[in-house]
Amino acid sequence: MVHDKKSAKVIAKMFSSIEQGDMETFRTCFEAGAIIWHNFDQAEQTVEQTADILQYFCSSTISRKYQQQRISWADDAAFSQHFLTAKFPSGYEMRLPALMRIVIGANGLVSRIDEYFDPKDSVVPEVEQSDLVASN
């Protein structure tokens, strides 16, 4: 599938759902059997596994935002270069530079993500485990 308004909306919805901590909406952005791969462990995860990790991340942070996002298209994939920023209850602010290759399937939903980032950029320094979980 080539870039069109529908696929651009699905990608925007996916990023927005992470910022909002809405994993139900996040799941609707993917086709059945979609895969998420990370460069740092070279492991493939299901959407459910990724949603579980993101839910923990969202519950551990006060806010999340994709910043300085640049999206370009090539055939059936979008490439998003961005910074994921997050604020923790301790006051620590994380800034994670990342790149995602987001493949859009024939049905207009995400079929695969290849995500590239350096995991050392996601480490929260000197924060007690109890400080990671936001009180809601």
C-alpha positions in Angstrom: 0.0 0.0 0.0 1.2 3.5 -0.8 1.0 6.5 1.4 -2.5 7.9 1.7 -4.6 9.9 4.1 -6.0 6.8 5.8 -2.6 5.3 6.6 -1.3 8.7 7.8 -4.3 9.0 10.2 -3.6 5.5 11.5 0.0 6.4 12.3 -1.0 9.6 13.9 -3.6 7.8 16.0 -1.0 5.2 17.1 1.4 7.9 18.3 -1.4 9.9 20.0 -2.7 6.8 21.8 0.8 6.2 23.3 0.9 9.9 24.4 -2.5 9.5 26.0 -1.7 6.1 27.6 -4.7 4.6 25.7 -3.7 1.0 24.8 -7.2 0.0 23.6 -6.9 2.6 20.9 -3.3 1.6 20.3 -4.3 -1.9 19.5 -6.8 -0.8 16.9 -4.0 0.6 14.8 -2.6 -2.8 13.9 -3.7 -5.6 11.7 -4.0 -9.2 13.1 -0.6 -10.8 13.4 1.4 -7.5 13.3 4.9 -7.6 14.6 7.1 -5.0 16.4 10.9 -5.5 16.2 13.5 -3.7 18.2 17.2 -3.3 17.2 18.6 -3.6 20.7 17.4 -7.1 21.4 16.5 -8.2 17.8 13.4 -9.8 19.1 9.9 -9.7 17.5 7.0 -8.9 19.8 3.2 -9.1 19.2 1.0 -6.1 19.5 -0.3 -7.4 22.8 3.3 -7.8 24.3 4.1 -4.2 23.1 0.9 -2.9 24.5 1.7 -4.4 27.9 5.1 -2.8 28.0 3.7 0.5 26.9 1.0 0.3 29.5 3.6 -0.1 32.2 5.6 2.8 30.8 2.5 5.0 30.7 1.6 4.1 34.2 5.1 4.9 35.3 5.2 8.4 33.8 3.2 11.6 34.3 3.3 12.6 30.6 4.6 11.4 27.3 5.1 13.3 24.0 6.6 12.6 20.6 8.6 15.7 19.6 10.4 17.0 16.6 8.7 14.2 14.6 9.6 13.9 10.9 7.7 11.4 8.9 8.7 10.4 5.3 7.3 7.7 3.1 8.7 5.1 0.8 6.3 2.6 -0.9 4.3 0.8 1.9 6.3 2.2 4.8 6.5 5.4 6.8 9.7 6.4 8.6 9.3 8.4 11.8 12.4 10.1 13.2 11.5 11.6 16.6 12.3 12.2 20.2 10.0 10.4 22.8 10.0 12.5 25.9 8.5 11.5 29.2 8.3 13.0 32.6 8.5 10.8 35.7 6.9 11.4 39.1 10.4 12.0 40.5 10.8 15.0 38.1 13.2 13.2 35.8 12.6 13.9 32.2 13.6 11.3 29.6 14.4 12.3 26.0 14.8 9.2 23.7 15.9 9.7 20.1 14.4 7.0 17.9 13.6 5.9 14.4 10.7 3.7 13.4 9.9 2.0 10.1 6.2 1.6 10.1 4.8 -0.8 7.4 1.2 -0.4 6.3 -0.7 -3.5 5.3 -3.2 -3.9 2.4 -6.0 -3.1 4.9 -4.6 0.3 5.8 -3.4 -0.8 9.3 0.1 -1.2 10.7 1.5 -4.7 9.8 5.0 -4.2 11.2 7.2 -1.8 13.0 11.0 -1.9 13.1 12.1 0.4 16.0 15.6 1.7 16.4 16.9 3.4 19.5 19.8 3.1 22.0 18.4 1.6 25.2 20.9 3.5 27.3 19.0 6.6 26.4 15.9 5.2 28.1 17.5 4.5 31.5 16.0 6.5 34.4 19.0 7.4 36.7 18.9 7.2 40.4 15.2 6.7 40.8 13.7 4.5 43.4 11.4 1.8 41.9 8.5 3.1 44.0 9.0 6.6 42.3 8.4 5.1 38.9 4.7 4.4 39.4 2.6 7.5 39.0 -0.2 7.9 41.5 -3.5 8.3 39.7 
